[in-house]
Protein backbone atom coordinates (compact mmCIF):
# COMPACT_ATOMS: atom_id res chain seq x y z
CA UNK A 1 0.00 0.00 0.00
CA UNK A 2 1.52 3.24 -1.19
CA UNK A 3 0.38 6.56 0.18
CA UNK A 4 1.44 9.83 -1.40
CA UNK A 5 1.30 13.21 0.27
CA UNK A 6 1.85 16.41 -1.67
CA UNK A 7 2.88 19.75 -0.25
CA UNK A 8 4.24 23.07 -1.38
CA UNK A 9 1.26 24.51 -3.17
CA UNK A 10 0.19 28.06 -2.65
CA UNK A 11 -0.64 31.37 -4.23
CA UNK A 12 1.89 33.26 -6.29
CA UNK A 13 1.91 36.03 -8.83
CA UNK A 14 2.68 35.40 -12.46
CA UNK A 15 6.39 34.95 -12.92
CA UNK A 16 6.83 33.50 -9.47
CA UNK A 17 8.05 30.10 -8.38
CA UNK A 18 6.97 27.21 -6.22
CA UNK A 19 8.48 23.89 -5.29
CA UNK A 20 6.10 20.99 -4.84
CA UNK A 21 7.01 17.88 -2.92
CA UNK A 22 5.47 14.45 -2.84
CA UNK A 23 6.48 12.00 -0.15
CA UNK A 24 5.74 8.32 -0.47
CA UNK A 25 5.09 6.01 2.44
CA UNK A 26 6.35 2.98 0.55
CA UNK A 27 9.72 1.36 0.90
CA UNK A 28 10.00 0.49 -2.79
CA UNK A 29 9.77 4.07 -3.99
CA UNK A 30 12.79 3.75 -6.24
CA UNK A 31 11.11 1.27 -8.62
CA UNK A 32 8.18 3.55 -9.43
CA UNK A 33 7.82 5.98 -12.22
CA UNK A 34 6.74 9.18 -10.51
CA UNK A 35 4.69 11.85 -12.13
CA UNK A 36 2.95 15.12 -11.59
CA UNK A 37 -0.46 15.79 -13.07
CA UNK A 38 -2.68 18.79 -12.81
CA UNK A 39 -6.32 19.56 -13.22
CA UNK A 40 -7.69 23.05 -13.62
CA UNK A 41 -11.36 23.92 -13.21
CA UNK A 42 -13.40 22.67 -16.16
CA UNK A 43 -10.30 21.07 -17.65
CA UNK A 44 -9.15 17.50 -18.07
CA UNK A 45 -6.39 16.16 -15.91
CA UNK A 46 -3.11 16.34 -17.77
CA UNK A 47 0.35 14.98 -17.28
CA UNK A 48 2.80 17.69 -16.40
CA UNK A 49 6.02 15.82 -15.81
CA UNK A 50 7.25 12.32 -15.11
CA UNK A 51 10.48 10.74 -14.03
CA UNK A 52 11.35 7.08 -14.33
CA UNK A 53 13.18 4.96 -11.81
CA UNK A 54 16.27 5.46 -13.96
CA UNK A 55 15.92 9.22 -14.01
CA UNK A 56 14.52 9.74 -17.50
CA UNK A 57 12.12 12.67 -17.64
CA UNK A 58 9.21 13.75 -19.77
CA UNK A 59 7.37 17.06 -19.75
CA UNK A 60 4.24 18.46 -21.22
CA UNK A 61 5.06 20.92 -23.97
CA UNK A 62 3.33 23.67 -22.05
CA UNK A 63 5.79 23.47 -19.16
CA UNK A 64 9.06 22.60 -20.87
CA UNK A 65 11.78 24.99 -19.85
CA UNK A 66 9.82 26.20 -16.85
CA UNK A 67 9.20 23.13 -14.69
CA UNK A 68 11.71 20.59 -13.48
CA UNK A 69 10.94 17.20 -11.98
CA UNK A 70 13.43 15.43 -9.77
CA UNK A 71 13.50 12.65 -7.23
CA UNK A 72 15.40 11.77 -4.13
CA UNK A 73 15.03 8.06 -3.56
CA UNK A 74 16.73 8.24 -0.18
CA UNK A 75 13.90 10.50 0.98
CA UNK A 76 11.13 8.74 -0.95
CA UNK A 77 10.33 12.11 -2.45
CA UNK A 78 9.65 13.52 -5.87
CA UNK A 79 9.77 17.24 -6.50
CA UNK A 80 8.40 19.60 -9.06
CA UNK A 81 10.10 22.96 -9.37
CA UNK A 82 7.76 25.42 -11.00
CA UNK A 83 9.28 28.63 -12.29
CA UNK A 84 7.99 31.51 -14.36
CA UNK A 85 4.48 30.57 -13.42
CA UNK A 86 1.64 31.65 -15.63
CA UNK A 87 -2.04 32.05 -14.80
CA UNK A 88 -2.80 29.00 -16.93
CA UNK A 89 -0.63 26.91 -14.59
CA UNK A 90 -3.18 27.33 -11.83
CA UNK A 91 -4.59 23.93 -10.95
CA UNK A 92 -4.63 21.21 -8.38
CA UNK A 93 -1.39 19.29 -8.79
CA UNK A 94 -1.42 15.57 -8.12
CA UNK A 95 1.42 13.19 -7.51
CA UNK A 96 1.31 9.73 -9.06
CA UNK A 97 3.30 6.57 -8.51
CA UNK A 98 3.16 4.04 -11.32
CA UNK A 99 4.73 0.70 -12.03
CA UNK A 100 4.18 -2.59 -13.76
CA UNK A 101 4.67 -5.91 -12.05
CA UNK A 102 4.39 -8.54 -14.72
CA UNK A 103 1.07 -7.85 -16.41
CA UNK A 104 -0.35 -5.95 -13.44
CA UNK A 105 -0.23 -2.20 -13.17
CA UNK A 106 0.05 -0.53 -9.83
CA UNK A 107 -0.99 3.11 -9.71
CA UNK A 108 -1.35 5.41 -6.72
CA UNK A 109 -2.43 9.03 -6.43
CA UNK A 110 -2.00 11.72 -3.86
CA UNK A 111 -4.75 14.04 -2.71
CA UNK A 112 -3.38 17.03 -4.56
CA UNK A 113 -2.06 20.44 -3.70
CA UNK A 114 -3.49 23.70 -4.98
CA UNK A 115 -1.44 26.10 -7.05
CA UNK A 116 -2.95 29.51 -7.68
CA UNK A 117 -1.35 32.04 -9.99
CA UNK A 118 -2.57 35.60 -10.14
CA UNK A 119 -1.85 38.08 -12.89
Secondary structure, DSSP 8 states (H G I E B T S, - for coil): ---EEEE--EEEETT--EEEEEEE--S-GGGSEEEEEEE-TTS--EEEEEE-TT--EEE-TTTTTTEEEEEEGGGTEEEEEE-S--GGG-EEEEEEEEEEETTEEEEEE---EEEEEE-
